[in-house]
């Protein structure tokens, strides 16, 4: 196995910290240029959508550019949903390297994100499962795909990239 | 009215100030946050009249079913062995448990999980467990043991409606001329329409009528969604292969500097309204691949209407928004300040893989609560709800734009559909008509007649 568990863990924790602290440039830099960022929708009580070409997703982006747009929007001052931002704290657990070769690894983990929106005094917790596809590029590990299964998918008003 | 007293004393005229002769139409903040008003709405509007349940395609085959709610009441819509769709209260006549447990499925028999009373897909009771041993009095069988059928149930071209009250006009009468707008959805493909797999449910902490209004509000787009608009403009400039093209970039009907007739509104009896804008037959819409075929089948005028931006409300709980993509929404009030939205991508069957992908990606960016437009709407609803707590200057001023532009009957654009609305407004991009919202509140007032003093 060519992906060190510790290195993978460090990357996932770094991603969580960047989102928590609003270090979104650093967060974007974790993703390769043609990265896929995917949050499937649910099609029944027990099944998520599996084909983004034919089925609805909550978010499906092919290309980091789309994430850059989301970051731009959140910072723009032109989105009432994004200002003031809620406070978030990500927890990542159960990190497992499911498959790996020299350059690529598939990593499963669980997440919970506590969110506090001062404006509405609302707290919420989004939770579910991450599946990261990691690539080694020039000695550095980056994210080629992140799939997020959101288990509690009745969304209280807003779900943005930093909430999950 | 004193400053300490409650503004809502049970009179309709305290809630809606409708004086056409004086050019006045105002709505009180109390209509959005008074718990008594909300209770009346539940009973009179949601549990007392036609509401949208789903589409027939959610249960296409014999014994298919789906579940939903009318107000607080759980509903089962099931297709019987005979192919007929029926609506029932999803509650066992024995002790009241919900009989069907899932959002959708296929079941010849529905067995109540409590005492195993069993019903077929047409709602008929097929078994009462250990009945002979049950020492029932003869009178027991004077009652029907079937699932209670909805007092009114009907379908228009695949749009399924039901009512918990039998005291309703026929569905045909209720929908009236607005059926011609449902036709524009149903006729986009000869194979009909479907809900794309994957539903999205969200809530917002504000009154259900804010969703009703916002869908019909042409005035807010450039104010509420500047971040979305700027991103689309950026994308158009860069035309990166990574991002999806949107019809908004292609159209200027909403731009504040556009000239000429850009769209307008139609309103109908029973509170149905349409807010529309001219998009033109543009390849930025997934329907473009069918443009010629649709013109051939339906004529160029109806085809062009299918390409127009159309935000349709069938009062009180169905909205079909066809703009950046196409969304079917079901509004469900949970509390005066809490609303649940169930949403789907509605699409013509049989469209190409490319068109479907374009539809889905635009949908996710625009309509989803995880997208770049809807959150700015719903957070705004919550801001409104906060403001509704005030009884200082209770009358809202948001129903007045377009007052001198509103005309009775139809216009050249509705004539193209042989459609006779009750009122119309022809608008340039700056008008932002609000008179169509008056239709919601006139229907609202009609439904409250008899429970609220005038």
Interface residues (C-beta under 8 A of the other chain):
Chain A: X34 X39 X40 X41 X42 X43 X44 X45 X49 X52 X53 X54 X55 X56 X57 X58 X59 X60 X61 X62 X63 X64 X65 X66 X69 X70 X72 X73 X76 X78 X79 X80 X81 X82 X120 X122 X153 X154 X155 X156 X157 X158 X159 X160
Chain B: X102 X103 X104 X196 X197 X198 X199 X200 X201 X202 X203 X204 X205 X224 X226 X227 X228 X230 X231 X234 X235 X240 X241 X242 X243 X340 X344 X345 X353 X356 X357 X360 X361 X363 X364 X368 X369 X370 X371 X372 X375 X376 X378 X379 X380 X382 X383
